[in-house]
Amino acid sequence: MIDWLKGYLETYKAALDHLPLEQISGAIETLRVALKEDRMIFVFGNGGSAGTAQHFVTDLGKGASDKLGRRFRCMSLNDNIGWITAIGNDYDYADIFVRQLENHAKPGDVLFTMSVSGSSPNLVKAFEWGTRNGMRTIALVGGKGGALAGIAEQVLVVNSAHYGVVEDAHLNICHLIAYAFMEHPELGK
């Protein structure tokens, strides 16, 4: 078991050592502009990535906003379980995010998702809709990239196929973005 634990951590460290810093910096800039222009930031994902989406929105909406003295307008599309189950039941599970965006999103707003495969139908459908409707799009994906890598305006790839490692690294990327604002409040000016 110790050898397996060491192996996991070595794989994780290798993924962290190769995080796409230029792309992370670009995502920070996109969110800085969204903050300045008072745009909405919609964050969402499936499974563990849904939890990361909620965590990231908390870090932006509370932690970063408190430090900046300006408020990020952000929401996790994973948080309204009544709406999600109604959409999934009455239409299709692939519509759970896009149907919420149809109610809330405007051109210039930001879609931000994370997906190990990069090919979840509900994420792809939301990003296709967002692209057609003038939204900025940021996708955190695993080493395969998936369909999102061909759709998203900004793609941040964690070069691994291991679900746990990629999800861990996606949370690290979200922390890097949120803490950039927390520790550099001049970004909010």
C-alpha positions in Angstrom: 0.0 0.0 0.0 2.8 2.4 0.8 4.2 1.9 -2.7 0.8 2.6 -4.3 0.5 5.7 -2.2 3.9 6.9 -3.3 3.0 6.1 -6.9 -0.2 8.1 -6.7 1.6 11.1 -5.2 4.4 10.9 -7.8 1.8 10.9 -10.6 0.1 13.9 -8.9 3.3 15.8 -8.5 4.2 15.2 -12.1 0.8 16.7 -13.1 1.3 19.7 -10.9 4.8 20.2 -12.3 3.3 20.6 -15.8 0.2 22.7 -15.1 -0.4 25.2 -17.9 0.6 28.4 -16.2 0.1 30.6 -19.2 -3.4 29.3 -19.6 -4.1 29.7 -15.9 -2.9 33.3 -16.1 -5.2 33.8 -19.1 -8.2 32.5 -17.1 -7.3 34.9 -14.3 -7.4 37.7 -16.9 -10.8 36.6 -18.2 -12.2 36.6 -14.7 -10.6 40.0 -14.0 -12.4 41.4 -17.0 -15.7 39.7 -16.0 -15.3 41.3 -12.5 -14.6 44.7 -14.0 -17.5 44.5 -16.5 -19.9 43.1 -13.8 -20.4 39.8 -15.8 -21.8 36.6 -14.5 -19.5 33.6 -14.1 -21.3 30.3 -14.3 -19.4 27.3 -12.9 -20.5 23.7 -13.3 -19.4 20.1 -13.6 -20.4 16.5 -13.0 -19.7 14.2 -10.0 -16.6 15.3 -8.1 -16.3 18.3 -10.5 -19.7 19.5 -9.3 -18.2 19.7 -5.8 -15.2 21.6 -7.2 -17.6 24.0 -9.0 -19.3 24.7 -5.7 -16.0 25.2 -3.9 -14.7 27.5 -6.6 -17.8 29.7 -6.5 -17.5 29.9 -2.7 -13.8 31.0 -3.1 -14.7 33.6 -5.7 -18.0 34.9 -4.3 -16.9 35.1 -0.7 -13.1 34.8 -0.2 -11.9 36.8 -3.3 -14.8 39.2 -3.2 -14.1 40.1 0.4 -10.4 40.8 -0.3 -11.1 42.8 -3.4 -13.8 45.1 -2.1 -15.7 44.2 -5.2 -18.1 41.3 -5.6 -17.8 38.6 -8.2 -21.2 37.7 -9.7 -20.9 33.9 -9.8 -23.0 30.9 -9.3 -22.7 27.1 -9.5 -25.3 25.6 -11.8 -25.0 22.4 -9.7 -26.7 24.0 -6.7 -30.5 23.9 -7.6 -31.3 20.2 -7.3 -35.0 20.8 -7.8 -34.4 22.5 -11.1 -31.8 20.0 -12.2 -34.1 17.0 -11.5 -37.0 18.7 -13.2 -35.0 19.4 -16.4 -33.4 15.9 -16.3 -36.8 14.3 -15.9 -38.9 16.5 -18.3 -36.3 17.0 -21.0 -33.0 15.2 -20.9 -30.0 15.0 -18.5 -27.9 16.6 -21.2 -30.0 19.8 -20.8 -29.5 20.4 -17.1 -27.0 23.2 -17.6 -28.0 24.7 -20.9 -31.6 25.2 -19.8 -30.4 27.1 -16.7 -28.2 29.2 -18.9 -31.2 30.0 -21.2 -32.8 31.7 -18.1 -29.7 33.5 -16.7 -26.9 34.0 -19.2 -26.1 37.0 -21.4 -23.5 37.7 -24.0 -20.1 38.4 -22.4 -20.8 36.3 -19.4 -18.4 33.4 -18.6 -18.9 29.7 -18.6 -16.3 27.8 -16.5 -16.3 24.0 -16.3 -14.1 21.1 -15.3 -14.2 17.6 -16.7 -11.7 14.8 -16.7 -13.0 13.4 -20.0 -13.9 16.7 -21.6 -16.8 15.0 -23.3 -19.7 15.0 -21.0 -22.8 15.7 -23.1 -24.3 18.2 -20.7 -21.1 20.2 -20.5 -20.6 20.1 -24.3 -24.1 21.2 -25.0 -23.8 24.1 -22.6 -20.5 25.2 -24.1 -21.9 25.0 -27.7 -24.8 27.1 -26.6 -22.5 29.6 -24.8 -20.3 29.9 -27.9 -23.3 30.6 -30.1 -24.6 33.2 -27.6 -21.4 35.2 -27.2 -20.2 33.9 -23.9 -16.6 33.5 -22.8 -15.7 29.8 -22.2 -13.1 28.2 -20.0 -12.7 24.4 -19.7 -10.4 22.5 -17.3 -9.9 19.0 -18.8 -7.8 15.9 -18.4 -5.1 14.7 -20.8 -7.5 13.5 -23.4 -9.0 16.9 -23.9 -12.3 15.6 -25.2 -14.9 17.6 -27.1 -14.5 20.6 -24.8 -10.9 21.1 -26.0 -12.3 21.8 -29.5 -15.1 24.1 -28.3 -13.8 26.2 -25.3 -12.1 29.5 -26.0 -9.6 28.7 -23.2 -8.6 25.2 -22.4 -6.5 24.2 -19.4 -5.2 20.7 -19.7 -4.0 18.5 -16.8 -1.8 16.0 -18.5 -3.0 12.8 -16.9 -5.8 10.3 -17.5 -6.1 9.4 -13.8 -9.5 10.7 -12.6 -8.3 11.4 -9.1 -5.1 13.1 -10.1 -7.0 15.3 -12.7 -9.7 16.2 -10.2 -7.1 17.1 -7.6 -5.2 19.3 -10.0 -8.4 21.0 -11.2 -9.1 22.0 -7.6 -5.5 23.3 -7.4 -6.1 25.4 -10.5 -9.3 26.8 -9.0 -7.4 27.7 -5.9 -4.6 29.4 -7.9 -7.2 31.5 -9.7 -9.1 32.4 -6.6 -6.0 33.1 -4.5 -4.6 35.2 -7.2 -7.4 37.6 -6.5 -7.3 37.2 -2.7 -3.5 37.9 -2.6 -3.4 40.5 -5.4 -6.3 42.8 -4.7 -5.0 45.2 -7.3 -6.6 42.8 -9.8 -10.0 44.2 -8.7 -9.2 47.7 -9.7 
